[in-house]
Amino acid sequence: MSDVFGATYAGLYDLLYSDKDYEAECDLVHRLLQRYGNQSISSIVDFGCGTGNHAFPLSHRGYDVVGVERSENMLALARRRLAHANTYNIAFHQGDIRNVQIGRAFDSALMMFAVLGYQIENEDVLSTLKTARAHLREGGLLIFDVWYGPAVLHQRPSDRIKVTRSENESVLRAASGELDIAHHRCLVRFQVWRLAQERVLAETEESHMMRFFFPLELQLLLAFSGFILIRLGAFPDFDADPGETTWNVLGVARAV
């Protein structure tokens, strides 16, 4: 069993999620920064930035972006992209988002694509949120998405197969989930095959432990970390209130 975001999985990551609309998500982030910012917002720290799929579009929209990523494999891909796009105002740092110290304050912080959900224990969640708070000026905004507890318990995880094709190859991923209701988490097991002309070029297995959250729980965790939760909306339809079929929610919090 490989580590989370091991070399094979990381190398297939962008192909696996080529159907994810990062541009639309960054448009939404931009609108929320404009809507809730109490002054001009020009800088963003992107915690758990992965291969930079939010960092690059946000930089293209004029933001000064610093990405932080723990996985060496994911960060290498982000830096490779940056080396071929030197007009972007982006920097990448390797570090654990529970304790990284960048040495500067930002107008806003992101934790997108369930980054906060990878923090399993309460201590991990609080350390991560406190790290975000330490890198925000007073009044700065934190935007994050998580799995929504009521929907997870209502819908339950199911076995899924996803096939993604490029010009010369395809990726097959099988996913299954196992709920641990008492601890608000779900163990997701992935099996991934990279195929070309019916030949297996690479395969890997990973297990990702994911935490899901409830509204009052998030409000309390944020308060302990120096934030006020402004709104928790459905994701990507942020103006809609989440319900039992809203697996993903987006939160906006203000540093106080």
N, C-alpha and C positions, 0 to 999 in steps of 0.2 A: 504493500500500500504506500503510495507516495504522499509527500507532504501536501498540505493545501496549497493550490496554485503552484504545483510542481512544474518542471520544465515542459513536459508534454502537454499538460492541461493549459498552461499559460500560453504555449505556442499556438494552441487552437482557440484560445479565448475569443479573439476578435472575430473569427469566422463563426463561432458558435452563437455570438450575439450580434451578428451582422444585421439581423432584423430589428434590433432595438433602436428606437428613434432618439438618439442622443441629441440631435439638433433641436427637436421639439422639447426635450427635457431642459436643454440649456435656454431655450426661449422662455420656458416657464420660470426657471431660476432667475433670469434677467427681469421678468415682469415682477416677481416677488421682491426682488431687491429694490426695484423702483417703487413698489407699492408700500413696503414696510420700512424701508430705510429712512432714518430720521435725519440723514445728511447724505451728501454725495458718496457713493460707494465705488471705489476704483480697484480695490485689492481683494483677492480671494485666496484662502488656503484650502486646498482640496485634500482632505484626509481620506486615506484609502483610495488613492487616485487610479490605481490599476495601471492600464496602458495609456491613460491620458484621454479617454474618450469624452470626458466632460471638460478637462483642462484646455484642450486645443480649441473647441468651439467657443468657450468662454473667453479665451484670449483673443480669438478672432473678433469677438464683440467688444474688445477694447479693455478688458480687465487685465490687471497684473496678477498672474496666477502662480502660486507655488504648490506643487503636488507633493504629497507625502505617501510613501508606500513601503510596507514591510517586506513584501516578496521581492527578492532579487530578480527572479525571472520576469515578473510583470514590469518592474522598473527598467530592466534592460530593454524591453520592447518600447517603453515610453521614451527612453533616451535615444533609442535608434530613430524613432519618428522625429524627435526634436532635432537630431543631427541633420535631417533632410528638410527641415522647416525652420531655418534659423531666423526667420522674420517674426516668429512668435515670441511674446513676452512671457516666457514660462521658465521656471526652474523646478527641478525635481530633487527631492531628498529621500534617502532611505531612513526609515525609522519606525518604531513602534508607536502607534498613535495614542497609546496609554501614557507615554512619558516623553515623547520627542520634544526637543526644544530648538526652535528655529531661530530665535533671537530677534524677532520683530513682531509688531502687532498688525493685524489686518482689519479691514472693514467688515469682512464676512468670512464664514467658514462653511464648507460643504462636507457632508458624509452621505454620499449617494450610492445607490445600488446595494442597500442593506448592509452598509459598512458597520453601522452600530449593532446590527444583529449578530455580527461575528464576535461581539463582546458578550460572553456567556454569563459570567458571574456578576453580581451587583457591583463588586469592587472594580471589575473591568469596565463596566458601563460608566461608573462614576469617574474613574481615572481618565477615561476617554473624553467625557464631557468636560472635566476640569482642564484637560489639556487644550480643548477647543476654547474654553473661556480664557485661559492664560494667553492665547494668541489673538484675542479680540479686544479691540478698544471698547470702552464703555458705550453701550448702545448698539454695538455691532450685532449682526444677524447670523444665526446658525440655521442652515437648511439641511434636513436629513429625511431619508425615507426608511421605513421599517415594515416588517410584517405586522399586520393588525390582528391582535389576539382574538377578538370576537369572530372574525372571519375564518381564522385558522381553525378554531374549535368547531365552527359551524360546517365548514366545507371539508376539513380534514385533508392532509396530503394524500396524493394518489400516485400510482406508478405512471411514468410518462416516458415517451420516446420522442426524440427530436432529431430530425435529419436536416442538415444544412449543406447546401451544395455551392461550390465555386466552379470556376471554368474547368479545372482539371481534376478535382477531387471532391470528396464529400466527407462529412463528419457525422457519425451516428452517436447519440448520447442517450443512455438509459438512466433514469433517475427514479429513486424510491425514497419515501420519507417515513420516519418512525417518530411518533409524538411522545414527548415526556411532559405531560400536562402540568404536573406538580412543579416543575422547574422552568416552565414557559420556554421550552425549546424543542427543536425538531432535528433529528439526525438525518441528513440528506446524503444518500450514497449515489455516486456517479460512476458509471462505466462509460468510457469514451473510446471510439475507434475512428481512426483516420483511414479512409479508403480511397483507392484509385483503381479503376477498372477491375473491381471485385477483389482486389488485393488489399490486405491489411498492411498499411505502412507504419502505423504506430497505434498503441493502445495503452490506456492507463485507467486506474481506479482512484477515486478520492472520496473521502467522507468529510462533509462540511456540517458542523454543528451550528444551527441557527437559533437565535432567540427571537421570540415574538413578544409584543408589548401591548399593554392596555392604556387607555387615555390617562387615568389618574396616576398610574404607575409612572408614565413618562413625565407628567407634570411634577411629580414629587422628585424624581431623579434629576430633572432639569433644575428645579429649585435648589436642591442641595449642591448643585454645581455652579450656581451663579447665573441662572437663566430664568426668564419668564416665558412660558409657552404662549405664543400669540394665537396660533391656529394649528389644528390638525385636520387636514383635508384629505379627501380621496386622491389617489395618485394613479393616473395623471390628471384626472378631472378634479383639480384642487378645490374649486369652488363648491363642489358637492360634498355633503357630509358623508363620512364613511359609515358602512353598515356591515351586515353579516356576509355580504358577498364582495367586500372590498379587501382583498388580500394585502394590498400595499397602500400605505398612507404616507403623506408627506407632511412634515412638521416644520414650522417656522418659530424660532425662539429668539428672544432678545437678551443680550448680555447686560446684566445689571450690577 
